[in-house]
Amino acid sequence: MHTYRIGAAAALLGVSRDTVRRLVDGGRLLAERDESGRRIIPVSRESAEELQLEPGVPAVAVIKSTNVVVERP
């Protein structure tokens, strides 16, 4: 599973690192800890394959209420 550190996830989402941290702390964004204790955002292989995403390919997350849709731009 490919993962993004907080800063990379923030850059991809177009928000600040603090916003990503708040989303994680609020339970609205799944995060794990790496071996150094840093938070990382996992991306499932099934989702990436379905969208034909590869590392470095930009994607857009559309968030509406409790639904999250990820689309290729």
N, C-alpha and C positions, 0 to 999 in steps of 0.2 A: 504494500500500500504506500502510495506517495504521500509525503507529508510536507507541510509548509510551516515555517516558524512564524511567530506573531507578526513580525515586520513584513515578511513576504505576503502573508495573507492580507494584511492591511493594504499594502500597495495594490494587490490584485483586486481588492474590493473597493478601492478608492476612498478608504476611510483611515482614521488615525489608528495608531497602535493601541491607544487607550480605548477607543471604541471597540476594537476586537477583544481586548481584555475584559471590557464590561459585558460584551456578548457572551464570552466564555463564563465569566463569573455568574452571570444571570441564568446560565443553563440554556441559552438560545443558540449556542454554537458549540459543537463537540470539540474537545481538546484533550490531548493526552500529554504525558511528560516523557521527554527523552531521557537517555541515560545520565545526562548532566542536570536533570531537573527542570529544563526549559520546557515551556508549553509548545506543543506542536499541533497543527490542525491536520487530521487525517483526511485522505480522499480515497474512497473505495474504488477498487479496480472495475467493478461492474458498472458503476456510474461513469467512470472515465471512458470505458470501452463503448458503452452505449452512445455517448456523445462524441466519440472519436477524438477524445482529448489526449494530448501528449504533454509532457512537462514543457512549460514555456508557452503553450498555446493559450491566448487570452480567452476568458469566458465571462459571461455576465450572470450574476445571481439576481433573480427577481424575487423579492420577499413580499408576500401579501398575507397578512394575518398569521395563520399558523402554517401556511404552505410555503415551501421554498422550491423554486424552479431554477435550474441552471441551464443556460442556453449558450450556444456558440454565437458570437456576434456576426 
